[in-house]
Amino acid sequence: MTDEPILKTDDPAPHVRRITLNRPAKRNALSNALRAAIFEALEDGDHDPEVRVMILRGAGVCFSAGYDLAGVGELPWHTAGNQGQWARHVVEGCFRVWDLAKPVIAQVHGWCLAGGSELATACDLVYVAEDAQIGYPAVRTMSPPDNHFHVWLMGMRAAMEQMLTGDSIDGHEAVRLGFANRAFPAGELEAAVLAMAERVAKIDPELAQLNKRLVHRQMEAMGMRQGLRAGTDLHALGWSTKASREYMARMREGVTQALSARDGTFGDYRTKG
């Protein structure tokens, strides 16, 4: 147990707010308490007239290894219940970030898996370490993604490969496929992201808001918002499959053992030797 806050904020440069996920011992697993703190910090920054751009990063060895499978806790805001509630809730969260006035930058290093990749995707700019590992391994055993951003960012073929393997990609591949803007050596990532945030902060915030909204409106005109919401129905169906029910029974016996069994035949993630 620790008294350390699960989220930290600082202002490393004029008009720049940095938000750090602070559960390093849990690889910044996204419990709902942490998710609530993230959204509160983002919305506080959006209201602060001194803040023009925000950076989201993770403490310790990675950005985030995904949702906290040991128990995420109560939802941080109300989403209509019953089938598909979680997926709808996650997609709503994506658009809460999407609809902020101020740009948000994801600074990604180490693991960026499942819910962690969704959190990064919701940001306006994504900069990654060259050796980062980004993936959605839950498609192997549990369900389709609750937030299926893959086709929109990476195109049909790359998205299909991700969905049919659950494999991860490194920082260079993330840039090539369109998940991220640029990749940097891990030791240079923080300085590079801060430099980019300072460049973004030079733009008048009212104009930056319109510029951000312009890009999003084009994606919405192509159907991204509707597409992600439609995907939540398929996610809900995934939980009713025989494979998913059997895997979740194994998860109840032990999360670590279930994850190792999932990835063992692939020889990656926690089982990579």
C-alpha positions in Angstrom: 0.0 0.0 0.0 1.1 3.6 -0.7 -0.1 7.0 0.1 1.2 8.3 -3.2 -1.6 9.9 -5.3 -2.7 7.8 -8.3 -2.3 10.9 -10.5 0.1 13.8 -10.5 0.1 17.1 -12.3 2.7 19.7 -12.9 3.3 22.7 -15.2 6.8 22.1 -16.8 6.6 25.1 -19.1 4.4 28.2 -19.6 0.9 27.3 -20.6 1.7 23.5 -20.5 -0.1 21.2 -18.0 1.4 17.7 -17.6 -0.7 14.9 -16.2 1.0 11.7 -15.0 -0.7 8.4 -14.4 1.0 7.3 -11.1 0.3 3.6 -10.5 3.8 2.4 -11.6 3.6 -0.8 -9.5 0.5 -1.7 -11.4 1.9 -0.6 -14.8 -0.6 2.3 -14.6 -3.6 -0.1 -14.9 -6.7 2.0 -15.5 -8.9 1.5 -12.5 -12.0 3.6 -12.5 -10.6 5.7 -9.7 -7.6 6.5 -11.9 -9.9 7.1 -14.9 -12.0 9.5 -12.9 -8.8 11.4 -11.8 -7.6 11.6 -15.4 -10.9 13.1 -16.7 -11.0 15.5 -13.7 -7.5 16.7 -14.4 -8.1 17.1 -18.1 -11.3 19.1 -17.5 -9.6 21.2 -14.9 -6.9 22.1 -17.4 -9.5 22.8 -20.0 -11.1 25.4 -17.6 -7.8 27.0 -16.6 -7.0 30.1 -18.7 -3.3 29.7 -18.1 -3.3 26.2 -19.8 -3.1 26.0 -23.5 -2.0 22.3 -24.0 -1.9 19.2 -21.9 0.4 16.2 -21.9 -0.7 12.8 -20.7 2.0 10.3 -19.7 2.7 7.3 -17.4 5.1 6.9 -14.4 7.4 4.0 -14.3 8.1 1.5 -17.0 5.1 2.2 -19.3 2.3 4.4 -20.3 -0.5 2.0 -19.4 -0.9 -1.8 -19.6 -4.7 -1.4 -20.0 -7.7 -1.6 -17.8 -7.3 -2.9 -14.2 -8.6 -6.5 -14.6 -8.4 -7.1 -10.9 -11.4 -4.8 -10.4 -12.0 -1.4 -12.0 -14.5 -0.1 -9.5 -17.6 2.0 -10.0 -18.0 4.0 -13.3 -16.8 7.6 -12.9 -19.9 8.9 -14.6 -23.3 7.4 -15.5 -23.7 5.4 -18.7 -26.9 3.6 -19.5 -26.7 0.0 -18.2 -27.2 -3.5 -19.5 -25.5 -5.1 -22.5 -22.7 -3.0 -23.9 -22.5 -0.6 -21.0 -18.8 -0.8 -20.5 -18.0 -0.3 -24.2 -20.4 2.6 -24.5 -18.8 4.1 -21.4 -15.3 3.8 -22.8 -16.4 5.4 -26.1 -18.0 8.2 -24.2 -14.7 8.8 -22.4 -12.9 8.9 -25.7 -15.2 11.7 -26.9 -14.9 13.5 -23.6 -11.3 14.0 -24.4 -12.0 14.6 -28.1 -14.4 17.4 -27.3 -12.1 19.3 -24.9 -11.3 22.8 -26.2 -7.5 22.4 -25.6 -5.1 20.0 -27.4 -4.0 16.9 -25.5 -0.8 15.1 -26.2 -0.1 11.5 -25.3 3.5 10.7 -24.4 3.7 6.9 -24.8 6.6 4.7 -23.6 6.7 1.0 -22.7 3.4 -0.9 -22.8 0.4 0.8 -24.3 -2.2 -2.0 -24.3 -5.9 -2.3 -24.7 -7.5 0.5 -22.6 -4.1 2.3 -22.5 -4.1 2.4 -26.3 -7.7 3.7 -26.3 -6.6 6.5 -23.9 -3.7 7.5 -26.1 -5.9 7.3 -29.2 -8.4 9.8 -27.7 -5.6 12.4 -27.5 -5.0 14.9 -30.3 -1.3 14.2 -30.8 0.6 10.9 -30.0 4.4 10.7 -29.6 5.9 7.4 -28.8 9.2 5.8 -27.7 10.8 3.8 -30.5 10.7 0.7 -28.3 7.1 1.2 -27.1 4.8 -1.8 -27.5 1.2 -1.0 -28.5 -1.5 -3.6 -28.9 -4.8 -5.1 -28.1 -4.2 -8.6 -26.8 -7.7 -9.0 -25.4 -9.0 -9.9 -28.9 -7.3 -13.3 -28.4 -9.6 -14.5 -25.7 -12.2 -12.0 -24.5 -14.0 -9.8 -27.1 -13.5 -7.3 -29.9 -12.2 -3.9 -28.6 -14.7 -1.8 -26.7 -13.3 1.2 -28.7 -12.4 0.1 -32.2 -10.2 3.0 -33.3 -8.0 0.7 -35.4 -9.6 1.0 -38.8 -9.9 4.8 -38.6 -6.3 5.4 -37.7 -4.5 2.5 -39.4 -6.7 1.4 -42.3 -8.4 -1.9 -43.1 -5.5 -4.2 -43.6 -3.4 -3.2 -40.6 -6.6 -3.1 -38.4 -7.5 -6.6 -39.6 -4.1 -8.0 -38.8 -4.3 -6.5 -35.3 -7.8 -7.9 -34.8 -6.8 -11.4 -36.0 -3.6 -11.7 -34.0 -3.7 -9.4 -31.0 0.0 -8.7 -31.7 1.7 -5.5 -30.6 3.6 -3.0 -32.7 6.6 -0.9 -31.8 6.9 2.9 -32.0 8.3 2.9 -35.6 5.4 0.8 -36.8 2.9 2.9 -34.9 4.1 5.9 -36.8 4.1 4.1 -40.1 0.5 2.9 -39.7 -0.8 6.2 -38.4 -1.4 5.5 -34.7 1.3 8.0 -33.7 2.8 11.2 -35.1 6.5 10.5 -34.4 8.8 8.1 -32.6 11.8 9.0 -30.5 14.5 7.1 -28.6 13.1 6.5 -25.2 15.6 8.8 -23.5 14.7 11.7 -25.8 10.9 11.2 -25.6 10.1 13.5 -22.7 12.1 16.5 -24.0 10.7 16.0 -27.5 7.1 16.0 -26.3 7.7 19.0 -24.1 9.2 20.9 -27.0 6.2 20.1 -29.2 3.8 21.1 -26.4 5.6 24.5 -26.2 5.2 24.9 -30.0 1.5 24.1 -29.7 1.2 26.6 -26.9 2.3 29.4 -29.1 -1.0 29.3 -31.0 -3.8 31.5 -29.6 -6.0 29.1 -27.6 -9.2 30.3 -29.3 -7.8 29.6 -32.7 -6.2 26.3 -31.6 -9.6 25.2 -30.4 -11.1 25.9 -33.9 -8.2 24.2 -35.6 -8.6 21.1 -33.4 -12.4 21.0 -34.0 -11.8 21.3 -37.8 -9.9 18.1 -37.9 -12.4 16.3 -35.8 -15.3 17.5 -37.8 -13.8 15.9 -40.9 -13.5 12.6 -39.1 -17.0 12.9 -37.9 -18.2 13.7 -41.5 -16.6 10.3 -42.5 -18.6 8.6 -39.8 -16.0 8.0 -37.0 -18.2 8.9 -34.1 -21.1 6.8 -35.4 -18.7 3.9 -36.3 -17.1 3.7 -32.8 -20.5 3.8 -31.2 -21.7 1.0 -33.5 -18.7 -1.1 -32.6 -19.8 -1.2 -29.0 -22.6 -3.6 -30.0 -20.2 -6.1 -31.4 -18.0 -5.8 -28.3 -21.1 -6.7 -26.2 -21.7 -9.8 -28.4 -18.1 -10.9 -27.8 -18.7 -11.6 -24.1 -21.4 -14.1 -24.9 -19.1 -16.4 -26.9 -18.1 -19.8 -25.5 -14.4 -18.8 -25.7 -14.9 -15.6 -23.8 -17.0 -17.3 -21.1 -14.4 -20.0 -20.6 -11.6 -17.4 -20.4 -13.3 -15.2 -17.9 -13.8 -18.3 -15.7 -10.1 -18.8 -15.8 -9.6 -15.1 -15.0 -11.6 -15.6 -11.8 -9.1 -18.3 -10.8 -6.2 -15.9 -11.3 -5.5 -13.0 -13.5 -1.7 -13.6 -14.0 -2.2 -17.2 -14.9 -5.0 -16.4 -17.3 -2.9 -13.8 -19.1 0.1 -16.1 -19.3 -2.1 -18.9 -20.8 -3.5 -16.4 -23.3 -0.1 -15.3 -24.6 1.9 -18.4 -24.1 1.2 -19.9 -27.5 2.1 -16.6 -29.2 5.3 -16.2 -27.2 4.8 -12.5 -26.5 3.7 -9.9 -23.9 4.4 -11.3 -20.4 5.5 -14.7 -21.8 8.2 -13.4 -24.2 11.4 -15.1 -23.4 
